[in-house]
């Protein structure tokens, strides 16, 4: 359902958790063609940051990696939205 919505709506920003039921965040990114990934600012998030960091997230097609807890996430979202305008 989420992939279909993403393909149809083409959102400006998407938050993907690394660990989700069904497809993981990285698996979702693999399912999307590059032109859809590149048209969306993608934030990969996870409480399990063991093998994930900004570089690994970017290698998967995400623009940013944000580990939980999310104390500063709202400031990052506001800043990102300003850049998208």
C-alpha positions as CSV (number, residue, x, y, z in Angstrom):
1,X,0.0,0.0,0.0
2,X,2.7,2.5,0.9
3,X,4.7,1.8,-2.3
4,X,1.6,2.3,-4.4
5,X,0.8,5.6,-2.7
6,X,4.4,6.8,-3.0
7,X,4.4,6.0,-6.8
8,X,1.1,7.7,-7.2
9,X,1.4,10.8,-5.0
10,X,5.2,11.5,-5.4
11,X,5.6,13.1,-1.9
12,X,8.3,15.6,-1.3
13,X,9.6,13.9,1.8
14,X,9.3,10.4,3.2
15,X,10.4,8.9,6.5
16,X,11.3,5.2,6.3
17,X,12.1,3.0,9.3
18,X,14.9,0.5,8.8
19,X,12.8,-2.2,10.5
20,X,9.2,-2.4,9.5
21,X,6.8,-5.3,9.1
22,X,6.8,-6.7,5.6
23,X,9.4,-4.8,3.6
24,X,12.2,-3.1,5.5
25,X,13.1,0.5,4.7
26,X,16.1,-0.5,2.5
27,X,13.9,-3.1,0.7
28,X,11.3,-0.3,0.0
29,X,14.1,1.8,-1.6
30,X,15.2,-1.1,-3.7
31,X,11.6,-1.5,-5.0
32,X,11.4,2.1,-6.3
33,X,13.0,3.2,-9.6
34,X,15.7,5.8,-9.3
35,X,13.6,8.6,-10.8
36,X,11.0,8.2,-8.0
37,X,13.7,8.0,-5.3
38,X,15.5,11.0,-6.7
39,X,12.3,13.1,-6.7
40,X,11.8,12.6,-3.0
41,X,13.8,13.6,0.1
42,X,14.1,10.3,1.9
43,X,15.0,10.1,5.6
44,X,15.9,6.6,6.8
45,X,15.2,6.2,10.6
46,X,16.0,3.5,13.1
47,X,16.4,2.6,16.7
48,X,18.9,0.0,15.5
49,X,21.7,2.1,14.1
50,X,24.3,-0.7,14.3
51,X,25.1,-1.0,10.6
52,X,23.4,2.2,9.5
53,X,24.7,5.7,9.3
54,X,24.5,8.6,6.9
55,X,26.9,7.0,4.4
56,X,25.1,3.6,4.3
57,X,21.7,5.3,4.1
58,X,22.9,7.4,1.1
59,X,24.3,4.2,-0.6
60,X,20.7,2.8,-0.4
61,X,19.2,5.9,-2.0
62,X,18.2,7.9,1.2
63,X,19.2,11.5,1.7
64,X,19.6,11.4,5.4
65,X,19.8,8.9,8.3
66,X,18.3,9.8,11.7
67,X,18.8,7.5,14.6
68,X,16.1,7.3,17.3
69,X,15.3,8.9,19.7
70,X,14.1,11.9,17.7
71,X,14.9,14.9,19.9
72,X,16.0,17.1,17.0
73,X,13.9,15.7,14.2
74,X,11.5,18.6,14.0
75,X,14.3,21.1,13.5
76,X,15.7,19.0,10.7
77,X,12.3,18.6,9.0
78,X,11.7,22.4,9.1
79,X,15.1,23.0,7.7
80,X,14.6,20.4,4.9
81,X,11.2,21.8,4.0
82,X,12.8,25.3,3.6
83,X,15.4,23.9,1.2
84,X,12.6,22.2,-0.9
85,X,10.7,25.4,-1.5
